[in-house]
Amino acid sequence: MLSSEWKQTDLHHLIVGDRSDYMNSLMENQSSEHHAQLAQWLHRLVEILRSQGGSTWRDFVQTVSEKTAVIDLDGIQLRVRAHGGEQLQVKSEYPVALESVNFRSEAETLRDVIAGRLTLDAALVTDKLYLRGNLQDLLGIHQIVMGILADSAINPQLRHLWAEFDELWLRSPSLPPCLSLEHQRPSYGELIRRVPEDVLNIQVYPKEENLAG
């Protein structure tokens, strides 16, 4: 016959184990919902740009067609594949295996950029927004984002999408103050400032040619 002490210990482990399983299941369900919501918004954005047409859509197709990228928003990751040229089709997959991220940001940064409280360049320079890719891709993405922000002023579908994102997506417990635009001037030259001074002082002279016949 089992002792009372063993029964109590076993019951405690059972309750703790069930609670842990429940919390893990709850977190997985919430994560799945966030993945699905992010994927839905991404596909809606593509369709809005398609129906709008114009230079932003042309830039979008030219930059992303036949490309794959991993995006990370508040730790929620999606792998996005685009193909088809003018008949562009976009597919998103999750969960994402451990691999390099091409775009990473927090929702609050996106909210500030969309609302005009933070410039895109300032967000990139201060690492609030991370982009990885070759130079052509980065310039293309920059042009697309600037085009979308400009189009948002005259496209009610884009404004509705941003309002829905602002209302439904996760919010940080406390929001840091946002700097005024005059204090968001990007600071360039960070790479050269990280080079040691003794390396910068190295002088390289051209090799003297042998002028003798």
C-alpha beads as a LAMMPS data file, in Angstrom:
LAMMPS data file: protein, C-alpha beads

213 atoms
212 bonds

1 atom types
1 bond types

-500.0 500.0 xlo xhi
-500.0 500.0 ylo yhi
-500.0 500.0 zlo zhi

Masses

1 110.0

Atoms # bond

1 1 1 0.000 0.000 0.000
2 1 1 1.356 3.473 -0.966
3 1 1 2.356 5.775 1.835
4 1 1 0.571 9.085 2.374
5 1 1 3.824 10.996 1.830
6 1 1 4.420 9.322 -1.560
7 1 1 0.836 10.018 -2.631
8 1 1 1.181 13.721 -1.783
9 1 1 4.496 13.993 -3.645
10 1 1 3.131 12.156 -6.662
11 1 1 -0.005 14.342 -6.686
12 1 1 2.141 17.493 -6.498
13 1 1 4.237 16.374 -9.471
14 1 1 1.084 15.504 -11.391
15 1 1 -0.474 18.924 -10.782
16 1 1 2.754 20.793 -11.627
17 1 1 3.249 18.673 -14.723
18 1 1 -0.308 19.251 -15.940
19 1 1 0.017 22.989 -15.325
20 1 1 3.315 23.093 -17.236
21 1 1 1.809 21.163 -20.159
22 1 1 -1.185 23.510 -20.184
23 1 1 1.012 26.628 -20.238
24 1 1 3.199 25.198 -23.014
25 1 1 0.102 24.339 -25.041
26 1 1 -1.331 27.819 -24.457
27 1 1 1.898 29.497 -25.585
28 1 1 2.052 27.316 -28.698
29 1 1 -1.535 28.217 -29.585
30 1 1 -0.880 31.943 -29.098
31 1 1 2.286 31.722 -31.193
32 1 1 0.391 29.927 -33.960
33 1 1 -2.302 32.620 -33.903
34 1 1 0.325 35.364 -34.181
35 1 1 2.027 33.573 -37.090
36 1 1 -1.306 33.218 -38.887
37 1 1 -2.231 36.864 -38.257
38 1 1 1.124 38.145 -39.518
39 1 1 0.885 35.957 -42.633
40 1 1 -2.652 37.221 -43.310
41 1 1 -1.601 40.873 -43.065
42 1 1 1.377 40.244 -45.338
43 1 1 -0.837 38.689 -48.026
44 1 1 -3.346 41.535 -47.717
45 1 1 -0.530 44.051 -48.193
46 1 1 0.554 42.285 -51.385
47 1 1 -2.991 42.318 -52.766
48 1 1 -3.460 45.997 -51.898
49 1 1 -0.250 46.870 -53.753
50 1 1 -1.313 44.697 -56.693
51 1 1 -4.714 46.387 -57.003
52 1 1 -3.127 49.813 -56.630
53 1 1 -0.504 49.178 -59.307
54 1 1 1.863 51.997 -60.178
55 1 1 5.543 52.399 -59.398
56 1 1 5.393 50.852 -55.909
57 1 1 3.952 47.606 -57.276
58 1 1 6.521 47.518 -60.113
59 1 1 9.368 48.053 -57.632
60 1 1 7.903 45.392 -55.343
61 1 1 7.707 42.785 -58.120
62 1 1 11.178 43.578 -59.404
63 1 1 12.743 43.361 -55.927
64 1 1 11.052 40.301 -54.386
65 1 1 10.165 38.022 -57.320
66 1 1 11.986 34.645 -57.191
67 1 1 13.325 35.493 -53.713
68 1 1 12.977 33.896 -50.272
69 1 1 13.312 35.819 -47.017
70 1 1 12.792 35.252 -43.297
71 1 1 11.077 38.062 -41.404
72 1 1 10.965 38.434 -37.627
73 1 1 8.475 40.676 -35.856
74 1 1 8.619 40.566 -32.058
75 1 1 10.128 37.068 -32.301
76 1 1 7.349 35.796 -34.597
77 1 1 9.109 34.473 -37.694
78 1 1 7.809 33.731 -41.189
79 1 1 9.604 32.369 -44.228
80 1 1 8.233 34.192 -47.266
81 1 1 8.653 32.980 -50.859
82 1 1 7.730 35.096 -53.885
83 1 1 7.611 33.989 -57.518
84 1 1 5.796 34.618 -60.772
85 1 1 6.914 38.046 -61.931
86 1 1 3.918 40.237 -62.872
87 1 1 1.603 37.417 -61.735
88 1 1 3.397 37.464 -58.380
89 1 1 2.404 34.830 -55.843
90 1 1 3.570 35.005 -52.230
91 1 1 3.639 32.017 -49.872
92 1 1 4.454 32.117 -46.158
93 1 1 5.575 29.235 -43.962
94 1 1 5.953 28.730 -40.218
95 1 1 7.457 27.602 -37.959
96 1 1 10.842 28.557 -39.378
97 1 1 13.901 26.350 -38.970
98 1 1 16.948 28.019 -37.431
99 1 1 18.384 30.183 -40.202
100 1 1 19.482 33.734 -40.945
101 1 1 16.858 36.459 -40.670
102 1 1 16.552 39.015 -43.479
103 1 1 14.250 41.457 -41.693
104 1 1 13.861 41.989 -37.944
105 1 1 11.954 44.630 -36.034
106 1 1 9.755 45.248 -33.043
107 1 1 6.147 46.225 -33.585
108 1 1 6.640 49.542 -31.787
109 1 1 9.333 50.506 -34.297
110 1 1 7.000 49.762 -37.199
111 1 1 4.229 51.741 -35.520
112 1 1 6.536 54.741 -35.155
113 1 1 7.747 54.523 -38.785
114 1 1 4.215 54.141 -40.184
115 1 1 2.913 57.039 -38.055
116 1 1 5.825 59.280 -39.061
117 1 1 7.249 59.495 -35.555
118 1 1 10.473 57.773 -36.668
119 1 1 12.222 58.017 -40.016
120 1 1 13.173 54.832 -41.844
121 1 1 16.834 55.859 -42.069
122 1 1 17.020 56.568 -38.340
123 1 1 15.470 53.177 -37.554
124 1 1 18.081 51.433 -39.732
125 1 1 21.084 53.350 -38.430
126 1 1 20.131 52.800 -34.772
127 1 1 19.501 49.059 -35.390
128 1 1 15.849 49.328 -34.403
129 1 1 15.160 47.838 -37.807
130 1 1 17.489 45.186 -39.243
131 1 1 17.843 44.294 -42.926
132 1 1 20.177 41.717 -44.463
133 1 1 20.822 41.216 -48.161
134 1 1 22.965 42.342 -51.057
135 1 1 23.177 46.033 -51.913
136 1 1 20.668 45.819 -54.752
137 1 1 18.081 44.090 -52.548
138 1 1 18.564 46.572 -49.693
139 1 1 18.147 49.569 -51.994
140 1 1 15.066 47.932 -53.494
141 1 1 13.479 47.281 -50.086
142 1 1 14.236 50.851 -49.012
143 1 1 12.522 52.203 -52.128
144 1 1 9.501 49.925 -51.617
145 1 1 9.029 50.985 -47.997
146 1 1 9.284 54.663 -48.884
147 1 1 6.758 54.123 -51.664
148 1 1 4.318 52.313 -49.362
149 1 1 4.580 55.059 -46.744
150 1 1 3.906 57.703 -49.390
151 1 1 0.973 55.730 -50.829
152 1 1 -0.556 55.367 -47.359
153 1 1 -1.460 59.055 -47.403
154 1 1 -3.849 58.526 -50.343
155 1 1 -4.795 54.837 -50.107
156 1 1 -7.563 54.096 -47.554
157 1 1 -6.916 50.328 -47.801
158 1 1 -3.358 50.795 -46.572
159 1 1 -4.489 53.089 -43.757
160 1 1 -7.105 50.527 -42.705
161 1 1 -4.443 47.794 -42.681
162 1 1 -2.111 49.891 -40.498
163 1 1 -4.971 50.746 -38.117
164 1 1 -5.836 47.063 -37.757
165 1 1 -2.187 46.180 -37.121
166 1 1 -1.874 48.962 -34.549
167 1 1 -4.988 47.795 -32.707
168 1 1 -4.546 44.016 -32.755
169 1 1 -0.818 43.302 -32.608
170 1 1 1.104 42.880 -29.365
171 1 1 2.082 45.995 -27.449
172 1 1 5.059 46.519 -25.179
173 1 1 4.224 46.991 -21.465
174 1 1 5.926 50.385 -21.447
175 1 1 6.688 52.512 -24.478
176 1 1 9.953 54.504 -24.618
177 1 1 9.613 58.152 -25.596
178 1 1 9.984 58.796 -29.318
179 1 1 12.504 61.445 -30.360
180 1 1 11.361 64.386 -32.429
181 1 1 12.312 64.264 -36.127
182 1 1 15.110 66.826 -35.774
183 1 1 16.823 64.465 -33.316
184 1 1 16.570 61.489 -35.662
185 1 1 19.246 62.553 -38.115
186 1 1 21.217 59.416 -39.017
187 1 1 24.829 59.320 -37.886
188 1 1 27.013 58.023 -40.690
189 1 1 30.593 56.769 -40.580
190 1 1 30.101 54.185 -37.816
191 1 1 32.173 51.557 -39.679
192 1 1 35.191 53.830 -40.162
193 1 1 35.047 54.888 -36.496
194 1 1 35.446 51.254 -35.461
195 1 1 38.738 50.847 -37.352
196 1 1 41.743 51.102 -34.954
197 1 1 43.686 54.339 -35.264
198 1 1 46.999 52.546 -35.928
199 1 1 45.386 50.805 -38.896
200 1 1 44.075 54.090 -40.258
201 1 1 47.571 55.609 -40.005
202 1 1 49.131 52.938 -42.208
203 1 1 50.416 54.548 -45.378
204 1 1 50.549 52.553 -48.571
205 1 1 52.923 53.697 -51.292
206 1 1 52.689 52.621 -54.914
207 1 1 55.306 50.159 -56.039
208 1 1 58.162 51.917 -57.822
209 1 1 58.551 50.761 -61.372
210 1 1 61.959 49.705 -62.595
211 1 1 62.805 52.423 -65.086
212 1 1 66.133 50.891 -66.037
213 1 1 66.154 49.429 -69.539

Bonds

1 1 1 2
2 1 2 3
3 1 3 4
4 1 4 5
5 1 5 6
6 1 6 7
7 1 7 8
8 1 8 9
9 1 9 10
10 1 10 11
11 1 11 12
12 1 12 13
13 1 13 14
14 1 14 15
15 1 15 16
16 1 16 17
17 1 17 18
18 1 18 19
19 1 19 20
20 1 20 21
21 1 21 22
22 1 22 23
23 1 23 24
24 1 24 25
25 1 25 26
26 1 26 27
27 1 27 28
28 1 28 29
29 1 29 30
30 1 30 31
31 1 31 32
32 1 32 33
33 1 33 34
34 1 34 35
35 1 35 36
36 1 36 37
37 1 37 38
38 1 38 39
39 1 39 40
40 1 40 41
41 1 41 42
42 1 42 43
43 1 43 44
44 1 44 45
45 1 45 46
46 1 46 47
47 1 47 48
48 1 48 49
49 1 49 50
50 1 50 51
51 1 51 52
52 1 52 53
53 1 53 54
54 1 54 55
55 1 55 56
56 1 56 57
57 1 57 58
58 1 58 59
59 1 59 60
60 1 60 61
61 1 61 62
62 1 62 63
63 1 63 64
64 1 64 65
65 1 65 66
66 1 66 67
67 1 67 68
68 1 68 69
69 1 69 70
70 1 70 71
71 1 71 72
72 1 72 73
73 1 73 74
74 1 74 75
75 1 75 76
76 1 76 77
77 1 77 78
78 1 78 79
79 1 79 80
80 1 80 81
81 1 81 82
82 1 82 83
83 1 83 84
84 1 84 85
85 1 85 86
86 1 86 87
87 1 87 88
88 1 88 89
89 1 89 90
90 1 90 91
91 1 91 92
92 1 92 93
93 1 93 94
94 1 94 95
95 1 95 96
96 1 96 97
97 1 97 98
98 1 98 99
99 1 99 100
100 1 100 101
101 1 101 102
102 1 102 103
103 1 103 104
104 1 104 105
105 1 105 106
106 1 106 107
107 1 107 108
108 1 108 109
109 1 109 110
110 1 110 111
111 1 111 112
112 1 112 113
113 1 113 114
114 1 114 115
115 1 115 116
116 1 116 117
117 1 117 118
118 1 118 119
119 1 119 120
120 1 120 121
121 1 121 122
122 1 122 123
123 1 123 124
124 1 124 125
125 1 125 126
126 1 126 127
127 1 127 128
128 1 128 129
129 1 129 130
130 1 130 131
131 1 131 132
132 1 132 133
133 1 133 134
134 1 134 135
135 1 135 136
136 1 136 137
137 1 137 138
138 1 138 139
139 1 139 140
140 1 140 141
141 1 141 142
142 1 142 143
143 1 143 144
144 1 144 145
145 1 145 146
146 1 146 147
147 1 147 148
148 1 148 149
149 1 149 150
150 1 150 151
151 1 151 152
152 1 152 153
153 1 153 154
154 1 154 155
155 1 155 156
156 1 156 157
157 1 157 158
158 1 158 159
159 1 159 160
160 1 160 161
161 1 161 162
162 1 162 163
163 1 163 164
164 1 164 165
165 1 165 166
166 1 166 167
167 1 167 168
168 1 168 169
169 1 169 170
170 1 170 171
171 1 171 172
172 1 172 173
173 1 173 174
174 1 174 175
175 1 175 176
176 1 176 177
177 1 177 178
178 1 178 179
179 1 179 180
180 1 180 181
181 1 181 182
182 1 182 183
183 1 183 184
184 1 184 185
185 1 185 186
186 1 186 187
187 1 187 188
188 1 188 189
189 1 189 190
190 1 190 191
191 1 191 192
192 1 192 193
193 1 193 194
194 1 194 195
195 1 195 196
196 1 196 197
197 1 197 198
198 1 198 199
199 1 199 200
200 1 200 201
201 1 201 202
202 1 202 203
203 1 203 204
204 1 204 205
205 1 205 206
206 1 206 207
207 1 207 208
208 1 208 209
209 1 209 210
210 1 210 211
211 1 211 212
212 1 212 213
